[in-house]
Every structure is written in C-alpha cells, then in structure tokens.
Amino acid sequence: MTIHTLSSREFTRDVSAAKRAAYDGPVFITDRGAPAHVLLTIEEYERLTATGPNLVQLLAMSGGSDIDFDPPKARIELRIPDLED
C-alpha cells in the first residue's frame, strides 16, 4: 500500500490523478500543510467500516447454546478518599 499526499491545490487541479492514486492506497489531502481529508476507494472504505457479528448474534447462532459463557463477577468496592493531606 502506498500513501500519497496532495495539497488542496494539487487535488483541485487534477482530481483524476488523485482518484487513480487512491487505488494504490489512501490519498491525504492537506490544507496549509496539515492533513485535512483522506480519499479512499469505495472498496477500501467498506472494508474499513465493515463490522462483524456482535456477541448476541454469535450466541444466537445455531449451536450457540453450546458455548460456555461464564464471565467473572465484578468486584465493586467502596473506598473513602483520605482528604486530610
């Protein structure tokens, strides 16, 4: 993966080149030298934002009832702070 950096001016001048560069990796677009935006392909964006199943979905799957799930009990203690220092 190649990371490209373009100024806002360069991006505005040649959007097509920025889009082509995004196939190699992210394209950082800077404003006054500081990164301001990132251009990604839609495939890369979808890969980054994809979420897998959560715990409830995994346990609801067929055969999920065979999974042992015994989380440890939470220890909650009351501690009174020493304010005399």
N, C-alpha and C positions, 0 to 999 in steps of 0.2 A: 504494500500500500504506500502510495506516495502522497505526501501532504503538500498542497500548493497554497501560496499566499498571493493575493492580489489586492491592490489598493482599490478603493471605491471607484476611482477614476479609470483604472485599467479594466475593472469589471464592466463599467458602463460603456467603455469603448469597444469591448469585444466579449459580449455575453456568450457567444457561441464557443469561444475558446475556453471560457470558464466551465461551460456545460460539458465540453469534451474532457477537460481535466478532471471533472468530478467522477468519471469512470475509473480513474486511477486511484482515487481516494478523496478525502474531504478537501474543499477549497475554502480557505479562510479569507474573508473579505475584511479589509481594515479601513477604519476611519481615523485619519490623522495618526497613523502608525499603530493603533491599538486594534486588536481583533474585535469585530462588531457582529459579524454574521458568518455562518457556515453553509456552504452549498453542498448538498449530497444528492446522489441518485435516489429515486423513489425506492428502489430495492434495498439500498443501504439504510434509508430511513425506516422502512418497515422492519428490517432485521433488528435495528436498534430499539425500536419501540414495541416489538413483539413481547407478549407476556405469556408465560407458561401457565399451566393449571395451578390453582391455589390449593391449600391443604384440604379444604372442604370438598373440592372437586375430586381430588385424589382419593379421599376416603369414601366418596360416594360411588367410585368406580366399582364395577363388578369385581368381587374378590377383595374389595376394600375393607370388608368386615374382618378379614383375616389378619389385618395389620395391627400389631400391638402398639398402642399409643398410651404411654403412661408417663406424662410429664412430671417433673419433680414439683413438690409442693413449694409454694413461695413462702419465704420466711420474712415476715414483716415485724420489725422491732421498733419500739418507741425509744428514741434516745433524746434525753433532755440536754440541750447545749449548756456548757459551762460559760456563763456570761460575766463572771467575776474578774476576768483578766483585763 
